[in-house]
Amino acid sequence: MKKNTLFKNTIYKSILSFVNIVVPIIIGPYITKLLDVDMYGIYNKTLANFQMFLAFASFGVYNYGVREISKIRNNKEKISKLFTNLFTISTISNILVLIIYLIFIFVTSNGLTTSLYLLLTIQILANIVYVEFVNEALENYKFITVKSVIVKIIYFIAILLFIRKPDDVKLYTIIVSVTIFLNNIISFVYAKSKIKFDFSQIEFKKYVKPLLAVLVITNVDLLYSQLDRVMLGEYVNPVSVTLYYIPYYIISTLVSIPYSIIYVSIPRLSYLIKEEGKEKYEEKLNNSISSLLFLIIPMCFGVFVLAKEIILIYAGEKYLAATIPLMITSVARIIVCLESVMNNLVLYPNEKENRILKVSLILGVTNLIMNYLLVYFKILTPSTAMITTGVAELIVFIWHYTYARHKMNINIKIFTKNNVTYFILGLLFIPVSLIIKTFNLSFVVTIGLIVVSCTLLYFTLLLIKKDNNLLFIINKFKRKAGLKNNG
């Protein structure tokens, strides 16, 4: 099977991530400013609870499928059998969770909340045919990108055409859910055109234990930010969920491009460990880490220094209280990124699920206890919830990093001279932005000057330093341009 380069895969994934940024940048402010504050708060509270069920319905199939199929991607017969087993298990888990979810709805909710919960069941049905793990494992990123971009465009048009009033929350839920279903069914049809079902060897018992481990590993978010939202909705109010969700969503959307490096590296690193050995794996791993930090650090510090302006643009003055939470989560995202590297690129490809599971559960419970302490002392807010989550995830990273270096003997290069340089340059954005803001220029001019100044500072100094990541990108595009000119 022909393999694309990691660079090409990252480009495809980055194009998709770019679209995933542009659409929310346009649609997000439109929805946030249009919909009624209280109704939108109810929607976000309902969504936070629903996503807890959706995570269990998925049963860890996606991430497990990516890793395991990537190992056998040159054997169609084995892929077919594994795909059939995972699809069957996923179907059963989704149906069981759907039944529990419907009971939960009718026992605990009423009014608008019940309506939203019921509309969200479309996403559980869509989850049954969510087999994108096959396309990810086989590195079909061109298909994934083209398909996803088309679906995003349909979503974009539908939102602008049909969401017109402050109380259009139900209609908004329908459009979001149907779009997810459309995305998943297209991927299912494509995957089935490449791989056939083979029910000759169904082995539920073989897969249940590792899937349970992956379920917890891949849903650590449930014990952190997702839990934060649920508790804010329960102990504070639905609007506080929105004040937490908006910053979280903004930073998650913006960093999705650099996160592409993590996602496209998972199948390749899993393959390298099995086929080409530890030395080649470590080389690719450290290249991925450096490339990721090269992009994500300036992005996070950029959001930090422009937090107030971003909230005003995205959500308007009525959500200005989300400024501090956005500043907190932008810095914490660097920690989350490093934790994700340890989980997805180090421990998981090396089949250390039990290790991830143990640490995640311990720190997840720790975060829960810290949140309840915030409730007890009556200081639970979006900001304090983000701080406790950031502390918990920092501990997870340090714990995993120490274990990987000293117990697994993996030469992980995170605190290199280059990576530290990225962080120092990111810190310089703070004084630069403060100086520019003292001139009291117009809103647009201030933002423009900060963006241009920080960008020039970062890349100029790295160019002078002859940074490997920057030179790699420049040379890649030079070669591409040269080929086109010669053509």
C-alpha positions in Angstrom: 0.0 0.0 0.0 1.4 3.4 -1.0 2.2 5.6 1.9 1.8 9.4 1.8 4.5 11.4 3.6 3.7 12.8 7.0 4.1 16.2 5.4 1.4 15.6 2.8 -0.9 14.0 5.5 -0.3 17.0 7.7 -1.1 19.4 4.8 -4.4 17.6 4.1 -5.2 17.5 7.8 -4.3 21.2 8.1 -6.5 22.2 5.2 -9.4 20.4 7.0 -8.4 22.1 10.3 -8.3 25.5 8.5 -11.8 25.0 7.3 -12.8 23.9 10.8 -11.4 27.2 12.0 -12.8 29.5 9.3 -16.4 28.1 9.6 -16.6 28.5 13.4 -15.0 32.0 13.1 -18.0 33.0 11.0 -20.7 30.8 12.4 -19.7 30.9 16.1 -20.1 34.7 16.5 -23.4 34.6 14.5 -24.8 31.8 16.7 -23.5 33.2 20.0 -24.7 36.8 19.3 -28.1 35.7 17.8 -29.3 33.0 20.2 -30.9 33.9 23.5 -28.3 33.8 26.3 -30.3 31.6 28.6 -31.5 29.3 25.9 -27.9 28.9 24.5 -26.8 28.2 28.1 -29.4 25.4 28.3 -28.1 24.1 25.0 -24.5 24.0 26.2 -25.5 22.4 29.6 -27.5 19.7 27.7 -24.7 19.1 25.2 -22.2 18.7 28.1 -24.4 16.0 29.7 -25.1 14.3 26.3 -21.4 14.1 25.4 -20.8 12.0 28.5 -23.2 9.4 27.1 -21.8 9.7 23.6 -18.3 9.0 24.8 -19.4 5.6 26.3 -21.4 4.8 23.2 -18.2 5.2 21.1 -16.5 2.6 23.5 -13.0 3.6 22.4 -13.4 2.0 19.0 -12.1 5.0 17.0 -8.7 5.3 18.6 -8.2 1.5 19.1 -9.1 1.0 15.4 -6.6 3.6 14.2 -3.8 2.0 16.1 -4.6 -1.6 15.3 -5.5 -1.2 11.7 -2.4 0.9 11.0 -0.3 -2.1 12.1 -1.9 -4.5 9.6 -2.8 -2.0 6.8 -1.0 -4.2 4.2 -3.2 -7.2 5.0 -6.8 -6.7 3.6 -8.1 -10.0 5.1 -7.0 -9.1 8.6 -8.3 -5.5 8.2 -11.7 -6.9 7.1 -12.0 -9.1 10.2 -10.9 -6.4 12.6 -13.2 -3.8 11.0 -16.2 -6.2 11.3 -15.5 -6.9 14.9 -15.1 -3.3 15.8 -18.2 -2.2 13.9 -20.3 -4.9 15.5 -19.1 -4.0 19.0 -19.7 -0.3 18.3 -23.2 -1.0 17.1 -24.1 -2.9 20.3 -22.5 -0.3 22.6 -24.3 2.6 20.8 -27.7 0.8 21.1 -27.2 0.0 24.8 -26.2 3.5 25.6 -29.1 4.9 23.6 -31.5 2.9 25.8 -29.9 4.2 29.0 -29.9 7.7 27.6 -33.6 7.7 26.8 -34.4 6.5 30.3 -32.2 9.3 31.7 -34.1 11.9 29.5 -37.5 11.0 30.7 -36.5 10.7 34.4 -34.4 13.9 34.7 -35.6 16.5 32.2 -38.5 18.5 31.0 -39.4 21.3 28.6 -36.7 22.6 26.3 -34.1 20.4 27.8 -36.0 17.3 26.9 -36.5 18.4 23.4 -32.8 19.1 23.0 -31.8 15.8 24.5 -34.1 13.9 22.1 -32.8 15.8 19.1 -29.3 14.9 20.1 -30.1 11.2 19.8 -29.5 11.7 16.1 -25.8 11.9 17.0 -25.9 8.5 18.7 -27.4 7.0 15.5 -24.7 8.8 13.5 -22.1 7.3 15.9 -23.1 3.8 14.8 -21.7 4.4 11.3 -18.7 6.4 12.5 -15.9 4.4 10.9 -13.5 7.2 10.1 -10.9 5.2 12.0 -10.4 3.0 8.9 -9.7 6.0 6.7 -7.4 7.5 9.3 -5.4 4.2 9.8 -5.1 3.8 6.0 -4.0 7.4 5.8 -6.8 8.4 3.3 -6.5 12.0 4.3 -7.3 13.4 0.9 -10.7 11.7 1.0 -11.3 12.8 4.6 -10.4 16.4 3.8 -12.5 16.7 0.7 -15.5 15.0 2.2 -15.3 17.0 5.4 -14.9 20.3 3.6 -18.0 19.7 1.5 -20.1 18.8 4.6 -18.8 21.9 6.4 -19.9 24.0 3.5 -23.4 22.4 3.7 -23.5 23.1 7.4 -22.4 26.7 6.9 -25.1 27.4 4.3 -27.8 25.6 6.4 -27.0 27.8 9.5 -27.1 31.0 7.6 -30.3 30.1 5.8 -32.4 28.7 8.7 -31.1 30.1 12.0 -32.6 33.6 12.1 -34.3 34.1 15.5 -33.0 34.1 19.2 -35.2 31.1 20.0 -34.0 28.9 17.1 -32.1 26.6 19.5 -34.0 23.4 18.5 -33.4 24.1 14.8 -29.7 24.7 15.5 -29.5 21.4 17.3 -31.1 19.6 14.3 -28.7 21.2 11.8 -25.6 20.3 13.9 -26.8 16.7 14.5 -27.9 16.0 10.9 -24.6 17.4 9.6 -22.7 15.0 11.8 -24.9 12.1 10.5 -24.2 13.2 6.9 -20.4 13.3 7.5 -20.4 9.8 9.1 -22.6 8.1 6.6 -20.4 9.3 3.7 -17.3 8.0 5.5 -19.1 4.7 6.1 -20.0 4.2 2.4 -16.4 5.1 1.4 -14.8 2.7 3.9 -17.2 -0.1 2.9 -16.2 0.4 -0.7 -12.6 -0.4 0.3 -13.2 -3.0 3.0 -15.9 -5.8 3.1 -17.5 -7.2 6.2 -16.3 -10.6 7.3 -18.4 -12.2 10.1 -16.5 -15.5 10.0 -14.5 -14.7 13.1 -16.4 -12.6 15.6 -14.4 -12.3 18.9 -16.0 -9.9 21.3 -14.1 -11.2 24.3 -10.8 -10.5 22.7 -11.5 -6.8 22.2 -13.7 -5.8 25.1 -10.8 -5.4 27.6 -8.5 -3.3 25.4 -11.5 -1.2 24.3 -12.5 -0.5 27.8 -8.9 0.7 28.5 -9.0 2.9 25.4 -12.5 4.2 26.3 -11.0 5.7 29.5 -7.8 6.8 27.9 -9.4 8.6 25.0 -12.1 10.2 27.2 -9.8 11.7 29.9 -11.6 14.9 28.8 -14.7 13.6 30.6 -12.8 13.8 33.9 -11.5 17.3 33.2 -13.2 19.9 31.0 -16.3 17.9 30.4 -16.8 17.3 34.1 -16.1 21.0 34.7 -19.0 21.9 32.4 -21.4 19.4 34.0 -20.5 20.7 37.5 -20.8 24.4 36.5 -24.3 23.6 35.0 -25.3 21.8 38.2 -23.8 24.0 40.9 -23.6 27.5 39.3 -25.9 28.1 36.3 -26.3 27.2 32.6 -24.7 30.6 31.5 -21.5 29.7 33.4 -21.3 26.6 31.1 -21.3 28.9 28.1 -18.6 31.1 29.7 -16.5 28.0 30.1 -17.4 26.5 26.7 -16.7 29.6 24.5 -13.0 29.9 25.6 -12.6 26.1 25.4 -14.1 26.0 22.0 -12.1 28.9 20.6 -8.8 27.6 21.7 -9.6 24.0 20.7 -10.7 25.2 17.2 -7.6 27.4 16.7 -5.1 24.7 17.8 -6.7 22.1 15.6 -4.2 22.8 12.8 -1.0 22.1 14.9 -2.9 19.2 16.5 -3.0 17.7 13.0 0.6 16.7 13.6 -0.5 14.5 16.5 -3.4 12.9 14.7 -1.5 12.1 11.5 1.5 10.7 13.5 -0.5 8.1 15.5 -0.9 5.5 12.7 2.6 6.2 11.3 4.3 5.9 14.7 2.4 2.7 15.5 3.6 1.3 12.2 7.2 2.4 12.8 7.4 0.7 16.2 6.3 -2.6 14.7 8.1 -2.5 11.4 11.2 -0.3 11.6 12.3 -0.3 15.2 12.8 2.1 18.2 15.5 4.3 16.7 13.3 5.3 13.7 10.3 5.7 16.0 12.2 8.1 18.3 13.4 10.2 15.4 9.8 10.7 14.0 8.4 11.2 17.5 10.8 14.0 18.3 10.4 15.6 15.0 6.6 15.6 15.5 6.9 17.1 19.0 9.2 19.9 17.9 6.9 20.7 14.9 3.9 20.8 17.2 5.5 23.1 19.7 6.8 25.3 16.9 3.2 26.0 15.9 1.2 25.7 19.1 3.2 27.9 21.4 2.9 31.2 19.4 -0.7 30.4 18.7 -1.5 30.0 22.4 0.4 33.1 23.5 -1.3 35.0 20.6 -4.7 34.1 22.0 -3.5 35.0 25.5 -2.6 38.6 24.6 -5.7 39.1 22.5 -8.2 37.3 24.7 -10.5 40.3 25.3 -10.5 41.3 21.6 -11.2 37.7 20.6 -14.2 37.4 23.0 -15.6 40.7 21.7 -15.3 39.6 18.1 -16.5 36.1 18.7 -19.2 36.4 21.3 -19.8 40.1 21.9 -19.9 42.2 25.1 -22.6 40.0 26.8 -19.9 37.3 27.1 -17.0 39.5 28.1 -16.7 37.7 31.4 -15.2 34.8 29.3 -11.9 36.8 28.8 -10.1 35.5 31.9 -11.1 31.9 31.2 -9.8 32.3 27.6 -6.4 33.6 28.9 -6.2 30.7 31.4 -7.2 28.0 28.9 -4.8 29.4 26.2 -1.8 28.9 28.4 -3.1 25.6 29.8 -3.5 24.3 26.2 0.3 24.0 25.9 0.2 21.6 28.9 -2.7 19.7 27.4 -0.8 19.5 24.1 2.2 17.9 25.9 -0.1 15.5 27.8 -1.7 14.5 24.5 1.8 13.8 23.0 2.6 11.5 25.9 -0.8 9.7 25.7 -1.1 9.4 21.9 2.4 9.3 20.5 4.4 7.7 23.3 2.4 5.5 25.7 -0.5 4.4 23.4 1.6 3.3 20.4 3.8 1.4 22.8 0.7 -0.4 24.2 0.9 1.1 27.6 -2.9 1.5 28.0 -2.9 0.3 31.6 -0.4 3.0 32.5 -2.5 5.7 30.9 -5.6 4.3 32.5 -4.2 4.3 36.0 -2.8 7.8 35.9 -5.8 9.2 34.1 -8.2 7.8 36.7 -6.1 9.0 39.7 -5.8 12.5 38.4 -9.4 12.5 37.1 -10.6 11.7 40.6 -8.2 14.3 42.0 -9.7 17.0 39.6 -13.2 15.9 40.7 -12.2 16.4 44.4 -10.7 19.8 43.6 -13.9 20.8 41.9 -16.0 19.8 44.9 -13.7 21.8 47.1 -14.4 24.8 44.9 -18.1 24.1 45.3 -17.7 23.7 49.1 -15.9 27.0 49.4 -18.3 28.6 46.9 -15.6 29.6 44.5 -16.5 27.4 41.6 -16.3 29.5 38.4 -15.3 28.9 34.8 -11.8 30.3 35.7 -11.2 28.3 38.9 -12.5 25.1 37.2 -10.0 25.7 34.3 -7.1 26.2 36.8 -7.8 23.0 38.7 -8.0 21.1 35.4 -4.7 22.7 34.2 -3.0 21.6 37.5 -4.3 18.1 37.1 -3.2 17.8 33.5 0.3 19.2 34.3 0.7 16.5 36.9 -0.4 13.9 34.3 2.2 15.1 31.8 5.1 15.1 34.4 4.1 11.7 35.6 4.0 10.2 32.1 7.1 12.0 30.9 9.2 10.7 33.8 7.9 7.2 33.3 8.6 7.2 29.6 12.1 8.5 30.0 13.2 6.3 32.9 11.1 3.2 32.7 10.5 2.8 29.0 13.9 4.3 28.1 12.4 6.4 25.3 14.5 9.3 24.3 11.8 12.0 24.3 13.2 15.4 23.5 10.7 18.0 24.8 12.9 20.4 26.7 15.3 21.0 23.8 17.0 24.3 23.1 14.7 24.9 20.1 11.5 24.1 22.0 12.5 26.4 24.9 13.3 29.1 22.4 9.7 28.8 21.1 8.4 29.3 24.6 10.6 32.3 25.3 9.6 34.0 22.1 5.9 33.3 22.9 6.4 35.1 26.3 7.8 38.1 24.5 4.3 38.6 22.9 3.1 39.9 26.3 5.3 43.0 26.6 4.9 43.7 22.9 1.1 43.7 23.1 1.1 45.7 26.3 3.3 48.4 24.7 1.0 48.6 21.6 -2.1 48.8 23.8 -0.7 51.9 25.6 -1.1 53.9 22.4 -4.9 53.6 22.7 -5.3 53.1 19.0 -8.5 51.9 17.4 -9.8 48.3 18.0 -8.9 47.0 14.5 -5.5 48.8 14.3 -4.5 47.5 17.8 -5.3 43.9 16.8 -3.5 44.3 13.5 -0.4 45.8 15.0 -0.2 43.1 17.7 -0.6 40.2 15.2 1.9 41.7 12.8 4.5 42.6 15.4 4.3 39.3 17.2 4.4 37.3 14.0 7.4 39.2 12.7 9.2 38.9 16.0 8.7 35.2 16.2 9.6 34.2 12.7 12.3 36.7 12.1 14.2 35.7 15.2 13.8 32.0 14.3 15.0 32.7 10.7 18.1 34.4 12.1 18.6 31.5 14.4 18.1 29.1 11.4 15.4 27.1 13.1 15.0 23.6 11.6 11.2 23.6 11.6 11.0 27.0 9.9 13.6 26.2 7.3 11.9 22.8 6.6 8.6 24.5 5.8 10.3 27.2 3.7 12.3 24.6 1.7 9.2 22.5 1.2 7.2 25.3 -0.3 10.2 26.5 -2.4 10.5 23.0 -3.9 6.7 22.9 -4.6 6.9 26.4 -6.2 9.9 25.3 -8.2 8.2 22.3 -9.5 5.1 24.4 -10.6 7.3 27.0 -12.2 9.3 24.3 -14.1 6.0 22.8 -15.2 
